[in-house]
Amino acid sequence: MPNYSLTLKQREVYEYIKDYIDKNKTAPYIREIQQACNIASYKGTVDKLLALEKKGYIKRRLNKHRSIVIN
């Protein structure tokens, strides 16, 4: 796992994704992350994912559903 610090909301999103993948063997949709983590907007959720990706916690393929991979 990368050594960059996360905000509380980024940590919440990361933990949700990790738990979801462990339980379901596939990544959640962005809307599922938004609802589960009580993020006000779709764009806000995408911004959290981009931050996690930039910090090296996840990888995503653009325009692909359920394409989040935990590093």
N, C-alpha and C positions, 0 to 999 in steps of 0.2 A: 504494500500500500504506500502511496506517495506520502511525503512528509509535510505537505502544505496544510496550513490550518483552514478549517471550514467554519463558516458562520453556523449559527444554530439551525437555521432553516435548511442550509445545504446539507448539514449532518442528518437532519430529519429525512430529507429526500433520499440521500445516499442509503441510509439504514432501511427505508421503506423499499427501495429498489432491490437491495441485497436480500431482504427477507422474502420479497415477492418472488424473486428468481429461485431462491432456495425451495420455496413451497410449490411453485408452479412450473419450474423448469423452463420458463420463458419470461421475457421482460414485460413490464406493464406498459400500457398505452400512456401517453402524456396526460390525457384527461383523467385516467385512474390515479396518477401521481398527484395531479392538481386537487382532486377531490379528497384523497386520503391525507394529504399534507395541508389541507385548508389554505391553498394558495388562491388568491383572488382572481387571477387571470391565466389564460393559456400562455400568453407571452411571459408572464412571471415565471411559470414553470419551465419554459424553454430557456429562459435566462439562467435559472438554477442549474439546469442540465449542462448548459454551455460552460458555466463556471466549474462544475465538477469535471467536465471533459478537459478544460484548460489546465486544471490542477492535477490531472492525470489519474483521477479516481475511476472514471468510466471511459468507454469508447462508444461512439455512435456512428451509424451510417445515415447520412441525410436522406430524407424522403423514404425511409424504410421503417415500417411499423415494427415495434418490439425488437429493435436492433441494439438495445443497450447491453453492453457487456461490462462486468465489473473487472477492474484490473487487479 
